Amino acid sequence: MTRMTAKDFPPELLELYDGYAHGRITKREFLDRAGKFAIGGLTAATILAQMSPDYALAQ
């Protein structure tokens, strides 16, 4: 499975993640709001996992 990139996510979801990553909203707020983007069995928690950086790949 290939890692998703920013172009794979809607801009609204990227803005929402930016707010979470920079501490403007809590993780709970992110998950609640990201739920509207969850489709086809994809949960808000899965969305967060896909958007979070994988620091091991950076090395």
N, C-alpha and C positions, 0 to 999 in steps of 0.2 A: 504494500500500500504506500503510495507516495504522500509526502507531507503536503498539506494544503498551504497556500500562500495567501497574502492579503487580497489578491484579485478574486479569490474563491468565495469571499464573504461580502455580504451587502455593506455599503458604506455606513448605514445606520448602526450595524452591529460593530463595525470597527470603531466608531465614535464611542459606543457604549463600552467596549473593551478598553479604550484609551482612558475613559473616566475611571474604570476599575483599576487599571495598571498604575495610574497616577494618584490614587487615593481619594478621588472626588466622590466615589460611591463605594459602598461595601460589596463584598462578595455576594451576600444575600440579595442586595439590590440588583447586581449584575445578573444573577441567575433568574430572578423574578422577571426582569425586563427582557432577557435573552430568550425566555420561554416562548415568546411570540414568533421567534425565528426557528423554533424546533419543529421539524417536519419529518415525516417518514421514519419514525422511531428514533430520531436523533434528539436526545435530551439536552437541556440547557447545560448540564454538567459535561456532557460530551463536547458541546460547542466550546466551553471553557478550556477543556483539555486540548482541543485542536488548535485553539488560538494561543495558548500559552507557549512561551519559547521552550525549546528543548536544548538546554545548555550543553548537553553531551554532544550534540551534532556540531556545535560551534568549534569544538576542539580539533 
